[in-house]
Amino acid sequence: MTITLDTFRLWPPVLLAPMAGITDLPFRRIVARFGAGLVVSEMVASGEMLTAKPSVRAKARTELGLDMAASVQLAGREAQPMAEAARMVADMGAKIVDINMGCPAKKVTGGYSGAALMRDPDHALRLIEAVTGAVDLPVTLKMRLGWDSDSLNAPEIARRAEAAGVKMIVIHGRTRMQFYKGTADWAAIRAVRVASAIRVGAKGAETTPASAPAALRASGAAGVMVGRGAQGAPWVLAEIAHAIHGTPAPAIPEGDALADLVAEHYESILSFYGADLGLRLARKHLGWYAERAGAPLRAEMMVSSTAQETLGLIRRAFGERIAA
């Protein structure tokens, strides 16, 4: 199986999900380097994008340094700002525009964006048509099975989105009211695939190298999208691709190699955001790396106040521990 969006071939069909505050440019670069069919930016609010705030524009940056398509996800509730933001991210270098209709967060759905759009398919389609009409780029859509168990309308929206020009849909196998509780309903995603001729991707919080093959079989999807499973393990998409498609297995870093990777990621965060903000934003990534590796000194890294001190802790926690 493969996924083709106009001239872009997404191979392997294992995709990095957009995650607010996580899939920034430094993280996407590392995941892309290990191997992924596509990496998607964190959600960018269309209205904020139009204000020209540097911090918002930074979310839409796409300089991956690799020969692969770059996707930017937009969220919003009004057609005109969505269309204008789509043109803006296209001018910034995005090759694919993704529409967010799946975020369950109250601060998003409370503004009638994200998964709340699934409650009004007619309005949602006006947004989709505005975006597909605004850019000459493939437009994709990420959504859930429905708002709740009484309104599983993803197949209907998929049919209409296809007619409006959407090239791929990724379905999170839960309703909005489930948030991230329980398990993803892979079989329910199959109904969306049957309803539409375009490629469908499957997403669920528990996608791993062990579970991904079964998820594909149950859903009939063309690919899988990985979110939280990549936190602290940017190589996991390449592991999943190896498990499903037999692509080369990634060299999972350990010891000094892992310390080098974590230090590189840390320094790229500081460079991207500046030292003060970067120090704070990097802590969650350091925590995830430490948790995955069972590394010591996690608490010390969470309160370290200088880059030099933190880099020393990284070396001790990930490098020297293995050597010892």
Phi, psi and chi 1 to 4 in degrees:
 res  aa     phi    psi   chi1   chi2   chi3   chi4
   1 MET       -  146.2  -69.8 -175.3  -68.5      -
   2 THR  -145.1  162.6 -171.7      -      -      -
   3 ILE  -121.3  123.2  -61.7  174.6      -      -
   4 THR  -119.5  126.7  -58.3      -      -      -
   5 LEU  -116.9  100.0  -53.9 -179.7      -      -
   6 ASP    54.8 -112.4  -68.2  -12.7      -      -
   7 THR   -93.9    0.5   59.6      -      -      -
   8 PHE  -101.1  125.9  -57.9  112.9      -      -
   9 ARG  -102.4  117.3 -179.3  173.0 -179.3 -100.6
  10 LEU   -91.3   97.5  -51.3 -173.7      -      -
  11 TRP  -134.6  133.3  179.6 -100.1      -      -
  12 PRO   -70.4  157.4   28.7  -36.3      -      -
  13 PRO   -78.5   56.2   28.5  -34.0      -      -
  14 VAL  -124.9  116.4 -178.3      -      -      -
  15 LEU  -118.2  144.8  -38.6  175.3      -      -
  16 LEU   -87.0  124.9  177.7   66.7      -      -
  17 ALA   -72.7  149.8      -      -      -      -
  18 PRO   -70.9  131.1   25.5  -32.5      -      -
  19 MET  -136.7  120.9  -68.0 -178.9  -77.3      -
  20 ALA   -59.9  129.2      -      -      -      -
  21 GLY    76.1    5.1      -      -      -      -
  22 ILE  -126.5  -52.1  -61.8  169.0      -      -
  23 THR   -86.1   56.3   53.2      -      -      -
  24 ASP   -77.0  177.8   56.0   15.4      -      -
  25 LEU   -60.8  -43.6 -171.7   60.1      -      -
  26 PRO   -57.7  -41.9  -28.3   37.4      -      -
  27 PHE   -70.5  -42.2 -174.5   64.6      -      -
  28 ARG   -61.8  -37.3  -79.4  179.7  -80.5  141.8
  29 ARG   -61.4  -41.8  -79.9  174.7  174.4  161.4
  30 ILE   -69.4  -44.2  -69.0  179.1      -      -
  31 VAL   -60.8  -44.7  172.0      -      -      -
  32 ALA   -61.4  -36.5      -      -      -      -
  33 ARG   -65.7  -37.4 -166.5  171.6   69.7 -157.7
  34 PHE   -70.5  -33.6  -83.9  101.8      -      -
  35 GLY   130.7  117.8      -      -      -      -
  36 ALA  -158.0  151.0      -      -      -      -
  37 GLY   -73.9  -29.0      -      -      -      -
  38 LEU  -163.4  142.1 -178.1   70.8      -      -
  39 VAL  -122.5  134.8  -65.9      -      -      -
  40 VAL  -112.0  139.0 -173.1      -      -      -
  41 SER   -64.2  163.6   76.4      -      -      -
  42 GLU   -64.7  158.7   56.9 -175.7  -47.2      -
  43 MET   -58.5  133.5  178.3  179.6   68.2      -
  44 VAL  -116.8  119.7 -179.0      -      -      -
  45 ALA   -69.9  124.8      -      -      -      -
  46 SER   -61.3  -41.2   57.2      -      -      -
  47 GLY   -63.0  -41.6      -      -      -      -
  48 GLU   -68.6  -33.3  -68.2 -175.7    2.4      -
  49 MET   -59.3  -34.7 -172.2   70.6 -172.7      -
  50 LEU   -76.6  -11.4  -56.3 -176.2      -      -
  51 THR   -81.4   -9.7   65.9      -      -      -
  52 ALA    68.3   21.7      -      -      -      -
  53 LYS   -66.7  128.3  -70.2  175.5   61.6  176.1
  54 PRO   -57.4  -38.6  -25.4   34.6      -      -
  55 SER   -65.2  -32.1   60.8      -      -      -
  56 VAL   -76.7  -44.6  176.3      -      -      -
  57 ARG   -59.9  -32.8  -62.0  -76.7  178.1   90.6
  58 ALA   -61.8  -30.6      -      -      -      -
  59 LYS   -64.0  -26.9  -65.6  179.8 -178.8 -179.9
  60 ALA   -94.9    5.3      -      -      -      -
  61 ARG   -66.9  146.3  -73.7  178.2   55.3 -176.7
  62 THR  -131.3   16.5   58.0      -      -      -
  63 GLU   -78.7   85.0  -48.8   96.1  -68.9      -
  64 LEU   -80.5  -21.8  -63.5  173.0      -      -
  65 GLY    76.7   14.9      -      -      -      -
  66 LEU  -133.3  160.5  -64.2  167.9      -      -
  67 ASP   -85.8   76.5 -176.6   21.2      -      -
  68 MET  -149.5  156.4   66.3 -177.3  -60.5      -
  69 ALA   -68.8  144.1      -      -      -      -
  70 ALA  -113.3  130.2      -      -      -      -
  71 SER  -112.8  138.5  176.1      -      -      -
  72 VAL  -119.7  129.9  173.1      -      -      -
  73 GLN   -95.9  132.7 -174.5 -175.3   74.1      -
  74 LEU  -113.5  144.4  -63.2  176.0      -      -
  75 ALA  -127.7  148.7      -      -      -      -
  76 GLY   174.8  177.0      -      -      -      -
  77 ARG  -126.3   -5.3   63.3  179.0 -179.6 -179.9
  78 GLU  -122.6  142.5  -59.7  -63.5  -20.9      -
  79 ALA   -66.5  -46.8      -      -      -      -
  80 GLN   -62.7  -49.1 -177.2  177.0  -10.1      -
  81 PRO   -61.1  -34.9  -23.6   33.7      -      -
  82 MET   -64.2  -43.2  -74.5  -73.1  -73.1      -
  83 ALA   -64.8  -44.2      -      -      -      -
  84 GLU   -64.5  -41.1  -68.5  179.5   12.1      -
  85 ALA   -66.0  -36.5      -      -      -      -
  86 ALA   -62.0  -44.0      -      -      -      -
  87 ARG   -63.3  -36.3  -74.0 -170.6  -74.6  -93.5
  88 MET   -66.9  -46.1 -167.1  172.2  -66.5      -
  89 VAL   -70.4  -29.0  -60.2      -      -      -
  90 ALA   -64.2  -42.1      -      -      -      -
  91 ASP   -64.7  -28.1  -70.5  -17.8      -      -
  92 MET   -80.9   -7.9  -70.0  177.5   62.0      -
  93 GLY   119.7   -2.6      -      -      -      -
  94 ALA   -61.6  140.3      -      -      -      -
  95 LYS  -105.3  -15.2  -57.9  -58.2 -178.5 -174.1
  96 ILE  -139.9  139.4  -62.8  167.4      -      -
  97 VAL  -113.5  127.0  176.3      -      -      -
  98 ASP  -110.0  140.2 -174.0   61.2      -      -
  99 ILE  -105.8  128.9  -61.4  173.1      -      -
 100 ASN   -87.8  113.5 -176.3  -43.8      -      -
 101 MET  -129.3   26.0  -77.1  176.2   50.3      -
 102 GLY  -127.5  -13.6      -      -      -      -
 103 CYS   -63.9  127.1 -179.6      -      -      -
 104 PRO   -94.2   -4.6   35.3  -35.3      -      -
 105 ALA   -59.0  138.6      -      -      -      -
 106 LYS   -61.0  -37.0  -68.8 -178.6  179.9  178.9
 107 LYS   -68.7  -19.3   66.3  179.5 -179.5  179.9
 108 VAL   -90.6  -51.9  175.5      -      -      -
 109 THR   -67.8  -27.7   59.2      -      -      -
 110 GLY   -64.4  -23.5      -      -      -      -
 111 GLY   -96.5   16.0      -      -      -      -
 112 TYR    63.4   31.7  -57.7  101.9      -      -
 113 SER  -114.5 -175.3  -61.9      -      -      -
 114 GLY    58.7 -138.1      -      -      -      -
 115 ALA   -63.8  -19.8      -      -      -      -
 116 ALA   -61.8  -24.6      -      -      -      -
 117 LEU   -63.3  -24.5  -69.2  169.2      -      -
 118 MET   -70.4  -13.9  -60.6 -168.6   72.6      -
 119 ARG   -79.1  -14.3  -55.7 -177.3   76.7  176.5
 120 ASP  -138.2   78.7 -172.0  -12.1      -      -
 121 PRO   -57.6  -33.7  -26.9   36.1      -      -
 122 ASP   -62.9  -44.9  -70.4  -19.2      -      -
 123 HIS   -66.0  -42.3 -179.6   64.6      -      -
 124 ALA   -58.2  -40.4      -      -      -      -
 125 LEU   -67.9  -31.4  -97.4  -67.3      -      -
 126 ARG   -63.6  -38.3  -73.5 -166.7  -73.2  -87.6
 127 LEU   -65.3  -45.1  -94.6   67.3      -      -
 128 ILE   -61.1  -46.4  -68.5  170.1      -      -
 129 GLU   -63.6  -34.4  -70.2  167.1  -10.0      -
 130 ALA   -65.0  -40.6      -      -      -      -
 131 VAL   -72.2  -47.5  173.3      -      -      -
 132 THR   -63.8  -29.4   57.3      -      -      -
 133 GLY   -80.9  -14.1      -      -      -      -
 134 ALA   -89.8  -25.6      -      -      -      -
 135 VAL  -131.0  153.7  -66.9      -      -      -
 136 ASP   -96.9   39.4 -103.4  -16.8      -      -
 137 LEU  -120.4  156.6  -58.0  176.7      -      -
 138 PRO   -61.7  134.8  -18.6   30.3      -      -
 139 VAL  -111.9  130.6  174.8      -      -      -
 140 THR  -118.7  168.6   61.2      -      -      -
 141 LEU  -138.6  135.1  174.8   64.2      -      -
 142 LYS  -119.3  127.1 -174.3  171.8  179.8  -70.6
 143 MET  -149.8 -177.9   62.0 -178.7  177.0      -
 144 ARG  -110.3 -177.4  -70.0 -171.0  167.2 -129.4
 145 LEU   -67.8  -25.6  -63.2  173.6      -      -
 146 GLY   164.5 -179.2      -      -      -      -
 147 TRP   -70.3  -44.9  178.6  -99.5      -      -
 148 ASP  -149.2 -177.0   56.5   28.0      -      -
 149 SER   -68.3  -14.8   58.2      -      -      -
 150 ASP   -92.3   -2.1  -66.2  -34.4      -      -
 151 SER  -140.1   63.4   56.9      -      -      -
 152 LEU   -84.9   76.6  -57.8  177.7      -      -
 153 ASN  -102.5   15.8   57.7   -3.7      -      -
 154 ALA   -58.4  -41.1      -      -      -      -
 155 PRO   -60.0  -41.8  -26.7   36.9      -      -
 156 GLU   -62.9  -45.7  171.9 -156.7  -11.9      -
 157 ILE   -65.5  -36.6  -66.4  174.3      -      -
 158 ALA   -61.9  -44.1      -      -      -      -
 159 ARG   -60.0  -44.9  -76.9 -167.7  -64.7  -91.1
 160 ARG   -71.2  -35.2  -62.5  179.6   66.8 -179.5
 161 ALA   -66.3  -39.3      -      -      -      -
 162 GLU   -60.0  -45.0  178.4 -174.1    6.5      -
 163 ALA   -63.7  -27.2      -      -      -      -
 164 ALA   -85.0   -2.8      -      -      -      -
 165 GLY   107.7    4.1      -      -      -      -
 166 VAL   -67.7  139.1  166.2      -      -      -
 167 LYS  -100.0  -21.8  -57.3  -63.0 -175.8 -178.4
 168 MET  -156.0  145.5  178.4  179.6   72.5      -
 169 ILE  -126.9  132.8  -62.6  174.0      -      -
 170 VAL  -109.5  127.6  174.3      -      -      -
 171 ILE  -109.8  121.6  -54.5  -67.8      -      -
 172 HIS   -80.2  124.6 -174.3  125.6      -      -
 173 GLY   -76.7   40.8      -      -      -      -
 174 ARG  -140.7  162.1  -66.8  176.9  174.8   84.0
 175 THR   -85.0  168.8   65.9      -      -      -
 176 ARG   -62.9  -39.5 -176.4  -87.8  175.0  179.5
 177 MET   -68.7  -17.9  -64.7  -54.4  -69.0      -
 178 GLN   -79.1  -19.2  -73.7  179.4  -81.3      -
 179 PHE    52.2 -113.0  -74.9   84.8      -      -
 180 TYR  -119.8   20.2  -61.3   98.3      -      -
 181 LYS   -84.4  156.4  -63.4  177.1 -178.0  176.8
 182 GLY    69.7 -159.6      -      -      -      -
 183 THR  -113.8  153.8   57.5      -      -      -
 184 ALA   -68.2  140.6      -      -      -      -
 185 ASP   -92.7   88.6 -171.9  -14.1      -      -
 186 TRP   -64.4  -38.6  -57.2  116.3      -      -
 187 ALA   -63.1  -33.4      -      -      -      -
 188 ALA   -66.6  -25.2      -      -      -      -
 189 ILE   -67.8  -29.2  -64.8  174.0      -      -
 190 ARG   -58.3  -34.5 -177.1  176.0  -72.8  -84.9
 191 ALA   -61.9  -33.9      -      -      -      -
 192 VAL   -70.4  -41.5 -176.8      -      -      -
 193 ARG   -62.5  -40.7 -173.9 -166.7   64.7   77.9
 194 VAL   -67.2  -33.1  171.4      -      -      -
 195 ALA   -74.3  -18.7      -      -      -      -
 196 SER  -134.6  148.8  162.7      -      -      -
 197 ALA   -87.7  -10.7      -      -      -      -
 198 ILE   -82.0  165.5   61.0  177.6      -      -
 199 ARG   -68.3  140.7  -71.1  -62.8 -165.6 -178.3
 200 VAL  -121.9  133.6  171.5      -      -      -
 201 GLY  -108.7  151.9      -      -      -      -
 202 ALA  -111.5  139.0      -      -      -      -
 203 LYS  -134.7  140.7 -176.5 -177.8 -177.3  -59.1
 204 GLY  -158.8  145.7      -      -      -      -
 205 ALA   -61.2  -20.2      -      -      -      -
 206 GLU  -100.9   18.0   60.9  -77.7  -23.4      -
 207 THR   -65.3  120.9  -50.9      -      -      -
 208 THR  -136.4  170.4   65.9      -      -      -
 209 PRO   -57.9  -30.7  -28.4   36.9      -      -
 210 ALA   -78.0  -36.9      -      -      -      -
 211 SER   -92.3  -20.6   69.5      -      -      -
 212 ALA   -61.1  -42.3      -      -      -      -
 213 PRO   -59.3  -41.7  -27.1   37.4      -      -
 214 ALA   -66.8  -36.4      -      -      -      -
 215 ALA   -62.3  -41.2      -      -      -      -
 216 LEU   -65.5  -42.7  -85.3 -176.5      -      -
 217 ARG   -63.2  -44.7  -71.7 -167.2  -62.5  -90.2
 218 ALA   -68.6  -36.6      -      -      -      -
 219 SER   -88.9  -23.9   65.6      -      -      -
 220 GLY    69.7   14.5      -      -      -      -
 221 ALA   -72.8  161.3      -      -      -      -
 222 ALA   -84.4  -17.7      -      -      -      -
 223 GLY  -166.3  175.7      -      -      -      -
 224 VAL  -123.3  151.6  -65.4      -      -      -
 225 MET  -116.8  136.1  179.3  169.7  -87.3      -
 226 VAL  -116.4  132.2 -178.3      -      -      -
 227 GLY  -114.6 -100.6      -      -      -      -
 228 ARG   -61.3  -22.3  -71.6  177.9  -71.1  171.3
 229 GLY   -62.1  -18.6      -      -      -      -
 230 ALA   -89.0   -7.0      -      -      -      -
 231 GLN   -68.2  120.8  -66.1  171.6   -2.7      -
 232 GLY    76.5    1.8      -      -      -      -
 233 ALA  -146.5   68.5      -      -      -      -
 234 PRO   -64.4   -9.4   21.7  -32.0      -      -
 235 TRP   -87.6   -5.5   50.5   81.4      -      -
 236 VAL   -67.0  -30.8   75.8      -      -      -
 237 LEU   -63.4  -40.0  -81.7   78.0      -      -
 238 ALA   -66.6  -34.2      -      -      -      -
 239 GLU   -63.9  -42.8  -73.9 -172.4  -73.7      -
 240 ILE   -65.0  -42.1  -69.2  172.1      -      -
 241 ALA   -60.7  -39.1      -      -      -      -
 242 HIS   -64.4  -41.8  173.5   69.1      -      -
 243 ALA   -67.3  -36.0      -      -      -      -
 244 ILE   -89.0  -44.7  -62.6  174.2      -      -
 245 HIS  -115.1   -1.8  -58.6  -71.7      -      -
 246 GLY    71.4   21.1      -      -      -      -
 247 THR   -67.1  163.3   56.4      -      -      -
 248 PRO   -56.0  136.1  -26.9   35.7      -      -
 249 ALA   -69.8  138.1      -      -      -      -
 250 PRO   -72.6  150.9   29.5  -36.2      -      -
 251 ALA   -81.9  105.8      -      -      -      -
 252 ILE   -78.6  120.2  -60.5  175.3      -      -
 253 PRO   -69.8  142.2   25.5  -33.7      -      -
 254 GLU  -138.0  161.5  -63.7 -179.1  -12.9      -
 255 GLY    55.9 -130.3      -      -      -      -
 256 ASP   -62.0  -33.6  -74.3  -19.9      -      -
 257 ALA   -64.5  -39.3      -      -      -      -
 258 LEU   -68.9  -41.5  179.4   56.5      -      -
 259 ALA   -59.4  -40.5      -      -      -      -
 260 ASP   -62.9  -43.1  -70.2  -17.9      -      -
 261 LEU   -64.7  -47.2  173.8   70.4      -      -
 262 VAL   -63.1  -42.1  176.5      -      -      -
 263 ALA   -63.7  -41.4      -      -      -      -
 264 GLU   -61.9  -45.1  177.4 -169.1   -9.0      -
 265 HIS   -62.2  -43.9 -170.7 -177.8      -      -
 266 TYR   -60.2  -47.7  179.4   74.2      -      -
 267 GLU   -67.6  -33.2  -69.5 -177.6  -54.5      -
 268 SER   -69.4  -32.2   68.4      -      -      -
 269 ILE   -65.5  -44.0  -68.8  172.0      -      -
 270 LEU   -63.1  -39.7  -60.5 -169.7      -      -
 271 SER   -67.4  -37.3  175.6      -      -      -
 272 PHE   -73.4  -42.5 -172.3   72.6      -      -
 273 TYR  -101.8  -13.7  -68.3  103.0      -      -
 274 GLY    92.6  157.8      -      -      -      -
 275 ALA   -63.1  -47.4      -      -      -      -
 276 ASP   -64.4  -54.7  -69.8  -19.1      -      -
 277 LEU   -69.2  -39.1  179.8   58.0      -      -
 278 GLY   -59.8  -39.7      -      -      -      -
 279 LEU   -55.7  -41.7  -81.0  166.9      -      -
 280 ARG   -75.3  -44.2  -61.3 -166.4  -61.2  -86.9
 281 LEU   -69.4  -26.6  -65.3  179.7      -      -
 282 ALA   -72.6  -21.0      -      -      -      -
 283 ARG   -61.4  -38.6  -72.4  170.5  179.9  158.7
 284 LYS   -63.1  -39.3   58.1 -167.2  169.5 -168.2
 285 HIS   -66.6  -42.4  -70.3  -78.4      -      -
 286 LEU   -60.0  -40.7  -63.2  179.3      -      -
 287 GLY   -62.3  -42.3      -      -      -      -
 288 TRP   -66.9  -41.9  -69.5  -36.2      -      -
 289 TYR   -60.1  -45.5  -78.3  120.0      -      -
 290 ALA   -64.1  -40.6      -      -      -      -
 291 GLU   -64.6  -43.4 -176.8  178.3   -3.2      -
 292 ARG   -63.6  -42.2  -67.2  -94.4 -171.7  179.8
 293 ALA   -87.1   -6.7      -      -      -      -
 294 GLY    64.1   33.2      -      -      -      -
 295 ALA   -82.6  147.3      -      -      -      -
 296 PRO   -78.8 -178.7   30.4  -35.1      -      -
 297 LEU    67.7   17.3  -54.8  176.8      -      -
 298 ARG   -60.4  -45.6 -177.7 -178.9 -175.6  -83.1
 299 ALA   -61.3  -39.3      -      -      -      -
 300 GLU   -66.1  -38.6  -71.6   87.7  -22.3      -
 301 MET   -66.5  -30.6  -75.3 -172.6  -77.4      -
 302 MET   -70.3  -21.2  -64.7  -58.9   98.8      -
 303 VAL  -116.2   -0.8  -62.9      -      -      -
 304 SER   -59.7  138.3  174.8      -      -      -
 305 SER  -111.4    0.6   59.6      -      -      -
 306 THR  -133.8  151.4   69.4      -      -      -
 307 ALA   -64.2  -41.1      -      -      -      -
 308 GLN   -61.1  -44.7 -176.5  176.7    4.7      -
 309 GLU   -63.9  -42.7  178.3 -173.4   14.7      -
 310 THR   -65.2  -42.2  -56.1      -      -      -
 311 LEU   -62.5  -36.4  -71.4  168.0      -      -
 312 GLY   -64.6  -40.7      -      -      -      -
 313 LEU   -65.4  -39.3  -70.8  166.5      -      -
 314 ILE   -59.8  -45.5  -71.0  170.6      -      -
 315 ARG   -62.8  -41.7 -175.5   60.7   55.1 -171.0
 316 ARG   -69.9  -40.8  -72.7  169.1   55.1 -161.3
 317 ALA   -72.1  -41.9      -      -      -      -
 318 PHE  -102.6  -32.5  -62.8   99.6      -      -
 319 GLY   -90.1  -60.3      -      -      -      -
 320 GLU   -65.8  -29.3  -63.8  175.3    9.5      -
 321 ARG   -60.5  -43.5  178.6  179.2   65.3   88.5
 322 ILE   -70.5  -40.5  -60.2  -61.5      -      -
 323 ALA   -61.9  -38.5      -      -      -      -
 324 ALA   -66.1      -      -      -      -      -
